[in-house]
Amino acid sequence: MPKETYFCTMLKQDGYTEKGMRRQLVQVLRDKGISDEKVLQAIEKIPRHLFVDSALKELAYKDMALRIAAGQTISQPYTVAFQTQMLNIRKGDKVLEIGTGSGYQAAVLLECGAKVYSIERQKELFDKTRVFLETLGYAPKMVFGDGYKGLPGYAPFQKIVITAAAPVIPEALLEQLAPGGRMSIPFGEGEQQKMILVEKQADGSYTQTEMGDFRFVPMLHGTQRS
């Protein structure tokens, strides 16, 4: 199917019902403390139901994580909004995303005005998401690779968001964070992690602030082609 035809088909799947459910979701996020209007507007605009399997469409605007391909998940909307709000995105910020997944977090960052560089270690997801985001009109710089290594050739980044639970804060990512930059990282092993805000000072030192408990799939080393 030509890309233009596929795009039009998807747009037809986003009607008044879906837009109404997104408005309701935005109110849920407001009630939970999300106050960044750029983030809320992005959530209201992006058709999340297109990022999940059609069998899960009825759950797409519930505030819950859902399974996607390759044994991964699309984070619950509150988690996506929370991490994005933590970063305090400004128009033109270079943002490195570790773990492209479904592409939903990347889409939110792009709608907030960021220039997004995204790494995905699962080849199946990388291939699928790259094509899918393009059909929706989103164009992050996508790289198939190991998130622990980051993208030194494109550094420094004003913001870094990690969408998987890391047992350590990768040194390579700290080095690629610009002075004055922010990193959002779920830190820890086990079923529950601490969300950490890392801020890099002008002198190269770092501060860490705990921002609450969350649940993520683990961040793994290397790449996976099948």
Secondary structure, DSSP 8 states (H G I E B T S, - for coil): --HHHHHHHHHHT--HHHHHHHHHHHHHHHHTT---HHHHHHHHHS-GGGGS-GGGGGGTTSSS-EE-GGG-EE--HHHHHHHHHHHT--TT-EEEEE--TTSHHHHHHHHTT-EEEEEESBHHHHHHHHHHHHHHT---EEEES-GGG--TTT--EEEEEE-SBBSS--HHHHHHEEEEEEEEEEE-SSS-EEEEEEEE-TTS-EEEEEEEEE---B--SS-B--
